[in-house]
């Protein structure tokens, strides 16, 4: 008789669990923490705007920090690289190459432009439009 009551009790518990599962709220399984990986030198627009031709190597290093890559065979170039990787599918990479002539900043290239250069391009475009309308 005990076995009959045990079977009834077990089947009742299973039925209650199955029916209550239909009414349970949607629980999420916690995900694994994704680490943001940042490497290199963070270069901001403010830093770029402080760079001026003729600056010494020490002044450039003060503004931008020490470069990630110094080529031992070509001392006239410093490379700054900054990468951000957020798993699983976000990658960002910014590059800046600084060139020196006689230990003074000559120019730089890469993913950054000085703010003044952008403003100068806008002024030149406005001037050319004005001169074109004056010719008509």
HELIX and SHEET records of a PDB file:
HELIX    1   1 UNK A    2  UNK A   22  1                                  21    
HELIX    2   2 UNK A   45  UNK A   50  1                                   6    
HELIX    3   3 UNK A   57  UNK A   64  1                                   8    
HELIX    4   4 UNK A  115  UNK A  135  1                                  21    
SHEET    1   A 3 UNK A  36  UNK A  40  0                                        
SHEET    2   A 3 UNK A  77  UNK A  86 -1                                        
SHEET    3   A 3 UNK A  69  UNK A  70 -1                                        
SHEET    1   B 4 UNK A  36  UNK A  40  0                                        
SHEET    2   B 4 UNK A  77  UNK A  86 -1                                        
SHEET    3   B 4 UNK A  90  UNK A 101 -1                                        
SHEET    4   B 4 UNK A 104  UNK A 110 -1                                        
END                                                                             
